[in-house]
């Protein structure tokens, strides 16, 4: 069995923001009453009461026999991300990517899923690089609130741009930014690490 690598997002994955101007504006545009998200019973607020996370999800990630790597715009501020890693209890489990894994430096730019600009985003450029150099037997899964592997577009586009016949060893779990990664997502990862199929959910 080869190496299993999990590229782990932060916002909308581990952290869920209780309120934001974008959500307030969306509610205004649709005529809905606006209110901050409730904190789920299985969640804990971070200091500052702006974000919540799920301790059980953190513990589930800690228990996985995989290479966990941060894959977030928060890489633009490494010290702040280290502090957050420690607050979440993941500082000794999730590593920072090295320079060779990031052909394009991380930015704060939003990931646009438009027909062409998607492929220019640093996260997608890094994935193309990984697919191109992925050793036989190794597999990579992203956990992200934007990247969507449930349709053919992303895996087929990655394979084509990486010059590979397919992207069979690459998948992803797309989270909802108002929910984040749940226990069911951790179990998908656990089944994959144990030898199951690459998740594309």
C-alpha positions, -999 to +999 in steps of 0.1 A: +000+000+000+014+034-010+013+067+009-021+084+017-019+122+017-047+144+029-047+181+018-066+197+046-085+230+043-094+252+073-123+276+066-155+257+059-137+225+067-124+225+103-137+260+111-172+273+105-177+311+107-208+320+127-215+351+106-201+369+077-209+399+055-212+376+025-239+355+042-257+386+055-258+399+019-270+366+005-298+366+030-307+402+021-307+393-016-330+364-011-353+381+014-345+357+042-342+368+079-306+370+088-291+355+119-258+340+129-254+302+126-263+283+158-234+264+174-241+227+171-242+205+202-210+187+191-190+219+184-168+242+205-162+279+200-127+291+193-114+321+215-131+352+201-164+334+195-162+339+157-157+303+146-166+268+159-150+235+153-159+199+161-135+182+186-147+147+176-136+155+140-102+167+152-098+135+172-108+115+141-082+132+120-056+126+146-063+089+145-057+085+107-026+068+095-020+094+068+002+123+058-019+154+067-009+186+050-023+221+054-039+233+022-055+267+030-051+304+022-040+307+058-006+295+047+000+331+037+004+337+075+023+307+088+027+319+124-011+325+127-017+291+112+007+275+137-012+292+165-045+279+152-031+244+147-022+243+184-056+257+194-073+229+174-049+203+188-034+195+154-001+212+157+017+178+160-003+160+134-008+183+103+023+195+086+031+225+065+038+218+028+074+222+017+084+245-012+085+216-037+048+209-030+038+244-038+048+254-073+027+286-069+028+305-036-005+305-016-026+336-018-058+349-003-075+348-037-109+331-037-111+299-057-132+308-088-148+278-104-151+295-138-142+276-170-106+287-172-096+306-140-101+275-119-069+260-133-049+291-124-056+290-087-026+280-065-045+251-049-053+236-084-018+243-097-004+224-067-027+195-074-016+194-110+020+192-098+011+164-074-007+144-101+022+148-125+047+134-099+025+110-080+044+077-075+026+044-083+004+034-054+004+068-037-030+086-034-041+121-025-074+134-012-083+171-007-108+181+020-120+215+008-151+237+008-147+246-029-129+218-048-155+194-061-144+159-072-179+145-074-181+154-111-157+144-139-145+180-146-119+182-119-102+148-120-103+147-158-089+183-161-061+175-136-051+144-155-051+162-188-030+191-175-006+168-157+000+147-188-013+115-171-038+090-186-060+095-156-061+108-120-073+076-104-052+082-073-066+117-066-099+125-050-116+149-026-144+155-001-162+188-006-176+203+026-204+228+030-189+260+044-218+264+069-213+229+082-177+219+078-162+184+079-185+160+098-179+126+113-192+110+082-164+126+062-138+114+086-152+079+082-149+082+044-112+091+049-107+062+074-122+037+049-099+050+022-068+049+043-077+013+052-075+003+016-108+015+002-116+035-029-104+071-033-134+092-021-149+116-045-178+132-026 
